[in-house]
Amino acid sequence: MSTKNPKSIKSLLLDECSAVAALGEQARTHQTLVQHVRDALPDAYRKHIFAAELSDDILTVICDSATWATNVRFYSEKLLLNVAPDHKSVISRVVVKVRPHRRS
């Protein structure tokens, strides 16, 4: 059994080399991407964006229903133009999906 003192959560979060800090940075990057997607859409659409992911050159947007996903697809070109520069990326296409609903 190890006799080392455990590290505080604060020190783990502040240590740039820790996995916890890397995870926190990924979460911030993800949240920024979601916000940029929301900002590129009309106000009524924004609350229906659940998540977004940028992988290779594909922007995937997750909506809360099929109805809103269909509406967001009409804004694919605007998302291509507005989101890519904010993330210093080239986005070749937008994929819009529906968030699966959890069963109770």
C-alpha positions in Angstrom: 0.0 0.0 0.0 1.3 3.4 -0.9 2.1 5.9 1.8 1.9 8.9 -0.6 -0.4 11.8 0.4 -3.3 12.1 -2.1 -3.3 15.2 -4.3 -6.0 17.8 -3.9 -8.5 18.2 -6.7 -7.3 21.8 -7.1 -3.7 20.7 -7.7 -4.9 18.1 -10.3 -6.9 20.7 -12.1 -4.1 23.2 -12.2 -1.4 20.7 -13.2 -1.2 21.1 -17.0 0.2 17.6 -17.4 -2.6 15.8 -15.6 -5.3 13.8 -17.3 -7.9 15.7 -15.3 -6.6 19.0 -16.7 -6.6 17.6 -20.2 -10.2 16.4 -19.7 -11.2 19.9 -18.5 -9.6 21.5 -21.6 -11.5 19.1 -23.8 -14.8 20.0 -22.1 -14.0 23.7 -22.5 -13.2 23.2 -26.2 -16.4 21.2 -26.7 -18.5 23.9 -24.9 -17.0 26.6 -27.1 -17.8 24.6 -30.3 -21.5 24.2 -29.1 -21.7 27.9 -28.4 -20.3 28.8 -31.9 -22.9 26.5 -33.5 -25.7 28.1 -31.5 -24.5 31.6 -32.3 -24.6 30.7 -36.1 -28.3 29.8 -35.8 -31.5 31.8 -35.3 -32.5 32.4 -31.7 -35.4 29.9 -31.8 -33.0 27.1 -32.8 -30.3 27.6 -30.2 -31.9 25.8 -27.2 -32.4 22.7 -29.4 -28.7 22.2 -30.0 -27.6 19.5 -27.6 -24.0 18.9 -28.6 -21.5 19.4 -31.4 -18.3 17.6 -32.5 -15.6 18.5 -35.0 -13.8 15.4 -36.2 -11.5 15.6 -39.2 -13.4 17.9 -41.5 -16.9 17.0 -40.4 -19.0 19.0 -38.1 -21.6 16.9 -36.3 -24.5 18.7 -34.7 -26.8 16.9 -32.3 -30.4 18.2 -31.9 -33.1 17.3 -29.4 -35.7 16.3 -32.0 -36.1 15.2 -35.6 -38.0 18.4 -36.3 -35.2 20.7 -35.2 -32.6 18.5 -36.8 -34.4 19.0 -40.2 -34.5 22.8 -39.6 -30.8 22.9 -38.7 -29.9 21.1 -41.9 -31.1 24.1 -43.9 -28.4 26.1 -42.1 -25.6 23.8 -43.0 -23.9 26.3 -45.3 -24.0 29.0 -42.7 -22.5 26.6 -40.2 -19.7 25.8 -42.6 -18.9 29.4 -43.1 -19.3 30.6 -39.5 -18.0 27.8 -37.3 -14.8 26.8 -39.2 -12.9 30.1 -38.8 -13.6 30.1 -35.1 -11.9 26.7 -34.7 -9.1 27.3 -37.3 -10.5 24.3 -39.2 -11.7 23.4 -42.6 -15.1 21.9 -42.5 -16.2 20.1 -45.6 -19.6 19.0 -44.5 -22.2 19.2 -41.7 -23.9 16.2 -40.3 -27.0 16.7 -38.2 -28.3 14.0 -35.9 -31.0 13.5 -33.3 -30.1 12.8 -29.7 -31.4 9.5 -28.7 -34.0 9.7 -25.9 -33.4 7.8 -22.7 -36.0 5.3 -21.7 -37.2 5.6 -18.1 
